[in-house]
Amino acid sequence: MEIASIAIFGGLTVAAVVVAAVIPLAQAAGLLAPVPLALVAARTRPRALIAATVATTLVAFAMAGTGAMATVVGSALVGGIVGDLKRRGRGLGSILLATLIASPLIGGLSVIALLILVPLRNLAIEAMTNSINGVAKWLHRWDPLSWLGDWLETVSQSLASHWWVWIWVSGTVGTAVSLLVAWWILGAVIRRLADVPSEDTLASDLTSDDEHDIAPLPLRATDVGFAYRAGARQVLHDVDLTIEKGEFVAIVGANGSGKSTLAKVLAGRAPTTGSITRPGLAGLGQRGGTAMVLQRPETQMLGSRVADDLVWGLPADADVDVEALLAEVGLAGLGQRETSDLSGGQQQRLAIAAALARDPALLIADEVTSMVDPLGREQLLELLAGLPARRGITVVLITHRGTEAARADRVIHLFDGRVVPHAPDWVPTGVTEDEPVAASTLHVRPHHAPPEPLLVLDHVGHAHLAGSPWEVVALQDVSLTVHRSDGVLIVGGNGSGKTTLAWIMAGLIAPGSGTATLDGAPVTGQVGKVGLGFQHARLQLQKATVGDEIMAAGGDKVGTAEVARVLELVGLPREMATTGVDALSGGQMRRVVLAGLIARTPQVLVLDEPLAGLDPYARQEIVDLLARLRRDGQTIVIISHDFEALDSVCDRRVELVDGRLDAGAALAGGAR
């Protein structure tokens, strides 16, 4: 975590310094340079700040020379002071005292540096005197200001003869300003990050370089409790369970019941209370240890190509049959494909393949089928279910789907962080999980007036990285009309182009060919009139709290009363408005995004996998909500692999196959 912080925040510091050095009118950007390093100092150990300073100094020197290097050193000193005071919880009086003491000292360091670096000193003096003389000549053109020009010329001469005084004074003033600006900005940043832990929430304290020490199974949890921070709410309570070798175990429960947290504890995270007993170490990420596939697979991708990502982090002498592993998870022939071009479902398959490349004894799969099409879902489930017998791997599957849990040897039910004999009412009455809605059952709503075209796609095509050797064609000749008050369900396999189509509908991507219009005008010029719910909800949340997020998404017209209304609409308590977005579960994040979109009242609502990651009860609540919105006249387009009960929302279905609308499916669904 510290190394990642150094890389990210050090890079931001270098960017600010280089921009200030090379762009004449952007010197003010230099005031921001200490802030990232101050954040490193405030949230990590002192040695991380030292490492960040060394790294950023060398990079700045390579990019912009000794001047930028000196600026980075000054930024590190300022950032270190501010960050240390913030970490110790000191107030405004402390930073004012530190400013009075540190500013003249740091200004003096600038003088010492220029005494040693004579060429740099001469260059700096020449640059400053030329700038001052240029301004003086400009002022001499107006007689009323000629006196000011004369004074500036005097200053220029004084600067050349008494440079050290000017450098020391300007350095002292500049340092004081930098300290106060960094203190002010860092305070806002730290408040924003208050609910984001500074440590890796998946990190295990059980690590070893000796493979003989790794033995994650059999595992026994006794009275396990867990909280992410001291004094925070307990996520797990008195959990007792065992995991044996060669088992296929499913963990089920509603959103927020603690399933993902339990997975982290099983993967090696030390519990807050109770104990985890196993023969050796968890060996998270190591061969023969524990492998974990997370809900968002893109967070586990590191390689630029599929084949590179599969073996990332393995020893150089590791013998891995890349093609065979890719074929095993349904990615045959994609070894040279760019990982950024993969669909969400393909990314999940790649994450599983990378886990299998480590020959784990324990594989923990957290909602790995949530973004996969029905056929791929069944293939992945078959793969996971066969691992205990075929490879001797114990599989722990976290899922919301009853049919998936039924494939396991046994099921562990979680409710409110506790293991219970049966999860209470976690599947709502009348919901049949995983039952696809056939095209013939989608009912067509009678139109009392001729349908009015609203969103029209005419022969749309699009390719990612068009014209490059890595070009990937996502859509070809797609024509589709969405009428006002329409409800359209778009289905298709992973990689068929559904998400690209959603972004074009929302105006976030311009079609490579053809047109996409809303009310007759290009939709790219009307961003916001089509509300888009992203496939991964967390990427869409930008504000600190739920209430702030909904108000930002809804616009100026949305106040606290409207926030409370839309929260209750999506099945969340209005008290959640003050909750930090980083404290939400995945399902809660998805509901908050939907609440923000509803508050904006868009002409068209395009939802990319709106049911993914939701437990069956929450899924039914969202379906009922969308059905009510349709009855009220809202135009809705849903992209989903989950068909259950969507006939109450959508009366048309179209299918994408390899970037094209399938003619048969389109006719069956009534599409243009």
HELIX and SHEET records of a PDB file:
HELIX    1   1 GLU A    2  VAL A   22  1                                  21    
HELIX    2   2 PRO A   24  LEU A   32  5                                   9    
HELIX    3   3 PRO A   34  ARG A   43  1                                  10    
HELIX    4   4 PRO A   46  ARG A   87  1                                  42    
HELIX    5   5 LEU A   92  ILE A  116  1                                  25    
HELIX    6   6 VAL A  118  LEU A  139  1                                  22    
HELIX    7   7 ASP A  143  LEU A  145  5                                   3    
HELIX    8   8 SER A  146  SER A  161  1                                  16    
HELIX    9   9 TRP A  163  ARG A  192  1                                  30    
HELIX   10  10 GLU A  211  ASP A  213  5                                   3    
HELIX   11  11 LYS A  259  LEU A  266  1                                   8    
HELIX   12  12 PRO A  297  GLN A  300  5                                   4    
HELIX   13  13 VAL A  306  LEU A  310  1                                   5    
HELIX   14  14 VAL A  322  GLU A  328  1                                   7    
HELIX   15  15 THR A  339  ASP A  341  5                                   3    
HELIX   16  16 GLY A  344  LEU A  356  1                                  13    
HELIX   17  17 PRO A  374  ARG A  391  1                                  18    
HELIX   18  18 GLY A  402  ALA A  405  1                                   4    
HELIX   19  19 ALA A  439  THR A  441  5                                   3    
HELIX   20  20 LYS A  498  MET A  505  1                                   8    
HELIX   21  21 VAL A  523  GLY A  525  5                                   3    
HELIX   22  22 ALA A  537  GLN A  540  5                                   4    
HELIX   23  23 VAL A  546  GLY A  554  1                                   9    
HELIX   24  24 THR A  560  LEU A  569  1                                  10    
HELIX   25  25 ARG A  574  THR A  578  5                                   5    
HELIX   26  26 VAL A  581  ALA A  583  5                                   3    
HELIX   27  27 GLY A  586  ARG A  600  1                                  15    
HELIX   28  28 PRO A  616  ARG A  631  1                                  16    
HELIX   29  29 LEU A  646  SER A  648  5                                   3    
HELIX   30  30 ALA A  663  GLY A  669  1                                   7    
SHEET    1   A 3 LEU A 236  ILE A 243  0                                        
SHEET    2   A 3 LEU A 219  PHE A 226 -1                                        
SHEET    3   A 3 THR A 273  THR A 277 -1                                        
SHEET    1   B 6 THR A 290  VAL A 293  0                                        
SHEET    2   B 6 LEU A 362  ASP A 366  1                                        
SHEET    3   B 6 THR A 394  ILE A 398  1                                        
SHEET    4   B 6 PHE A 248  GLY A 253  1                                        
SHEET    5   B 6 ARG A 410  PHE A 415  1                                        
SHEET    6   B 6 ARG A 418  VAL A 420 -1                                        
SHEET    1   C 4 VAL A 472  HIS A 483  0                                        
SHEET    2   C 4 PRO A 453  HIS A 464 -1                                        
SHEET    3   C 4 SER A 513  LEU A 518 -1                                        
SHEET    4   C 4 ALA A 521  PRO A 522 -1                                        
SHEET    1   D 6 VAL A 530  GLY A 533  0                                        
SHEET    2   D 6 VAL A 604  ASP A 608  1                                        
SHEET    3   D 6 THR A 635  ILE A 639  1                                        
SHEET    4   D 6 GLY A 487  GLY A 492  1                                        
SHEET    5   D 6 ARG A 652  VAL A 657  1                                        
SHEET    6   D 6 ARG A 660  LEU A 661 -1                                        
END                                                                             
